[in-house]
Amino acid sequence: VDELTAFVKVMREKSVKVEVDVTNAIDLVGTGGDKSGTFNISTVSSFVVAGAGVPVIKHGNRSASSKCGSADVLEHLGASIELGKEGVEQVYSEVGMAFMFAPMFHPAMKYVMPTRRQLGFRTFFNILGPMANPAGVQKYVIGAFSEEVAGKMISILSNLDTEFAYTFNADDGLDEVSITGNSTVFELEDKKVSEPYRFDPTSLGFKTYEMEQLMGGDAEKNSSILKKILANKCTDAQKDIVLINATFAIKASGLVNSLQEAKEKAVESLESGNARKVFNNLIDATNDAMGVFKY
C-alpha cells in the first residue's frame, strides 16, 4: 500500500493541475476491468449527482478493457472531451460538473495507454488512475473490480488528503454498488477507515434485479441508454442502479446526513429533469470551451 500511495502521489504531482473550488465536490468512478459489459453506470450517476447540486469533477479515460469507457460515451453524445486545464475550469464554473480526459492531464501516462490497450487486462493503472484526480478532489466514490482492491484503495486514500471516501465491490463482481444483491462497502472519514460493511439495496427500499437487466454494449448502445435514463424513460433496473450509486455519491459530498436523504435528492434530480439539464449544459459548455481554448 505504501508503494501504491507513493505512485498516486507522483501521478498527482506530475499531473496538469486544474484549479477550481473542490469544496464538497466528488469524483465518482470505477476501476473498470470488472468484465461485466454493463452500461456506463457511474457516468450516468454523475449527472444525477450534479443535478442534485453536488459538484462533480470526473476524471476518466477511454475504455481500457470494456467496450466503452466514460470518455467513449461522452464523446459519442457530442461532448468535447479533449479539453485542457482552462477549458475544464470554464466548464466546471458554468455547469457545476466537468470531465477531465486523463491523457490531457497526465502527460507521462500517454506512453502507457497503448500498452494498456494491448494488455487488455487489469493493470495497476486501473487502480491508481481513479485516485489521481488533477483537480485535487478530496471526496471519492470508487467502485473496484474486487473486494481486495476496494480495501487497498481505501487504505491508499487514507494516506492522502482525502476528506471522505467510499470504495466498494459488489458480490456480483460489479465495480459499482449493485442491485442484483449485496455489496461490500469501505468508508473513510477523517483519516479513519471503518470496518468494511455489507450493504443490501433493499435496506434503502430498492428492489433487486438480474444482471442481464443492466447490460450495455458499444458507445452507441450505451449513449442511447444514458439518454433514456436521463429522460426518465428507462427500465426500473436501469433507473435504480443509477439512483443507488448517485445516492452514495451525494452522501459522500457531506451535503446530506443520511443515505435516505441522499436517495431522495437523487430521485428528485432525475425525475425533475435536473440531471438531464446538467447533461445538456455539459455538452454545450464543452463545445463552447473547445472553440475558445483551441487545443
BAMAR-455915 format. One record per residue (C-alpha): x, y, z. Coordinates in steps of 0.25 Angstrom, whole numbers, padded with zeros to 4 digits, always signed. Example, Ala and Ser with C-alpha at 12.3 -4.5 7.8 and 13.67 -1.06 7.14 Angstrom:
// residues 2
+0049-0018+0031
+0055-0004+0029
//
This chain:
// residues 295
+0000+0000+0000
+0011+0010+0003
+0017+0007-0011
+0004+0010-0017
+0002+0022-0009
+0015+0027-0014
+0011+0025-0028
-0002+0032-0027
+0006+0044-0020
+0015+0044-0032
+0003+0043-0042
-0003+0055-0035
+0010+0063-0035
+0013+0061-0049
-0002+0064-0054
-0006+0077-0060
-0014+0084-0048
-0028+0088-0050
-0030+0100-0041
-0045+0100-0037
-0052+0100-0024
-0054+0086-0020
-0062+0088-0007
-0072+0077-0006
-0068+0073-0020
-0067+0058-0023
-0061+0049-0033
-0070+0037-0036
-0062+0026-0043
-0060+0011-0045
-0047+0004-0047
-0053-0003-0059
-0048-0017-0062
-0060-0023-0056
-0062-0031-0069
-0077-0029-0067
-0082-0022-0080
-0092-0013-0073
-0095+0001-0078
-0087+0013-0072
-0094+0014-0059
-0084+0023-0051
-0085+0033-0063
-0100+0034-0063
-0100+0035-0048
-0091+0047-0049
-0101+0055-0056
-0111+0051-0045
-0102+0055-0034
-0099+0069-0041
-0114+0071-0043
-0115+0069-0028
-0106+0081-0026
-0093+0073-0023
-0081+0078-0031
-0075+0067-0039
-0061+0067-0045
-0060+0054-0052
-0046+0048-0057
-0047+0037-0067
-0042+0031-0080
-0046+0023-0092
-0048+0009-0089
-0036+0000-0085
-0043-0013-0085
-0058-0012-0087
-0065-0008-0100
-0068+0006-0095
-0062+0015-0085
-0067+0029-0079
-0059+0037-0090
-0065+0028-0101
-0079+0030-0097
-0078+0045-0094
-0071+0047-0108
-0082+0039-0115
-0092+0048-0109
-0085+0060-0114
-0077+0065-0103
-0063+0071-0106
-0055+0063-0096
-0041+0067-0100
-0041+0080-0092
-0029+0085-0085
-0028+0092-0072
-0034+0105-0075
-0046+0098-0083
-0049+0089-0071
-0048+0101-0062
-0058+0109-0070
-0068+0097-0072
-0067+0094-0057
-0070+0108-0053
-0082+0109-0063
-0088+0095-0061
-0084+0090-0047
-0079+0078-0054
-0067+0075-0063
-0060+0063-0069
-0045+0062-0069
-0039+0053-0080
-0028+0046-0073
-0017+0047-0085
-0019+0062-0085
-0015+0063-0070
-0005+0052-0069
+0005+0054-0080
+0014+0044-0075
+0003+0033-0076
+0002+0035-0091
+0013+0025-0093
+0005+0015-0084
-0008+0015-0091
-0005+0007-0104
+0001-0003-0095
-0011-0004-0086
-0020-0006-0098
-0011-0017-0104
-0011-0024-0090
-0026-0022-0089
-0025-0027-0075
-0026-0020-0061
-0013-0013-0059
-0010-0005-0047
-0013+0007-0054
-0028+0003-0053
-0025+0004-0038
-0017+0017-0038
-0023+0025-0049
-0036+0027-0041
-0029+0033-0029
-0020+0043-0037
-0031+0054-0039
-0024+0066-0045
-0033+0076-0038
-0029+0071-0025
-0043+0066-0021
-0044+0061-0006
-0056+0053-0007
-0056+0040-0015
-0066+0029-0018
-0059+0018-0025
-0064+0004-0030
-0054-0007-0030
-0053-0020-0038
-0051-0028-0025
-0053-0026-0010
-0037-0027-0008
-0035-0016-0018
-0046-0007-0011
-0039-0010+0002
-0025-0006-0003
-0031+0007-0010
-0038+0012+0003
-0024+0010+0010
-0017+0018+0000
-0027+0029+0000
-0026+0029+0016
-0011+0032+0014
-0014+0044+0005
-0022+0057+0007
-0036+0050+0006
-0047+0056+0014
-0057+0045+0011
-0058+0033+0002
-0066+0021-0001
-0060+0009-0008
-0068-0003-0012
-0069-0016-0019
-0082-0024-0022
-0084-0039-0019
-0087-0040-0034
-0073-0034-0037
-0078-0020-0042
-0069-0008-0039
-0082-0001-0034
-0092-0002-0023
-0100-0013-0029
-0115-0016-0029
-0114-0031-0032
-0110-0034-0018
-0101-0028-0007
-0088-0020-0008
-0077-0019+0002
-0074-0004+0005
-0062+0002+0011
-0063+0016+0017
-0053+0027+0020
-0056+0039+0029
-0046+0048+0036
-0034+0039+0033
-0041+0027+0039
-0045+0015+0031
-0058+0008+0036
-0058-0008+0037
-0064-0012+0023
-0079-0014+0024
-0089-0021+0015
-0100-0012+0008
-0113-0018+0004
-0120-0010-0006
-0134-0014+0000
-0130-0006+0012
-0132+0007+0005
-0145+0002-0002
-0139-0003-0015
-0143-0015-0022
-0133-0025-0027
-0131-0029-0041
-0124-0039-0050
-0110-0035-0056
-0116-0037-0071
-0124-0024-0068
-0112-0016-0066
-0105-0019-0079
-0100-0009-0089
-0091-0010-0101
-0083-0001-0110
-0083+0014-0109
-0096+0015-0118
-0104+0006-0109
-0099+0012-0096
-0102+0026-0101
-0116+0022-0104
-0117+0016-0090
-0112+0029-0084
-0121+0038-0091
-0133+0029-0087
-0130+0029-0073
-0128+0044-0072
-0141+0046-0079
-0147+0036-0069
-0152+0027-0080
-0143+0015-0076
-0145+0001-0069
-0147+0001-0054
-0134-0007-0053
-0126+0004-0061
-0132+0015-0052
-0130+0008-0039
-0115+0005-0041
-0112+0019-0045
-0120+0024-0033
-0113+0015-0023
-0099+0019-0028
-0103+0034-0028
-0109+0032-0014
-0095+0028-0009
-0088+0040-0016
-0098+0050-0011
-0096+0045+0003
-0080+0045+0001
-0081+0060-0002
-0085+0063+0012
-0097+0072+0008
-0107+0062+0014
-0107+0054+0027
-0112+0040+0022
-0113+0031+0011
-0128+0032+0011
-0127+0047+0010
-0117+0045-0002
-0127+0036-0009
-0138+0046-0008
-0129+0056-0015
-0125+0046-0025
-0139+0043-0029
-0143+0058-0029
-0131+0061-0038
-0135+0050-0048
-0150+0052-0048
-0150+0067-0048
-0141+0067-0061
-0129+0074-0054
-0120+0063-0057
-0123+0064-0072
-0121+0079-0071
-0107+0077-0066
-0104+0067-0077
-0109+0077-0088
-0102+0088-0081
-0089+0080-0081
-0089+0076-0095
-0091+0091-0099
-0081+0096-0090
-0070+0087-0094
-0072+0090-0109
-0072+0105-0105
-0059+0103-0098
-0053+0095-0109
-0056+0107-0118
-0050+0117-0108
-0038+0109-0104
-0033+0102-0117
-0025+0090-0113
//
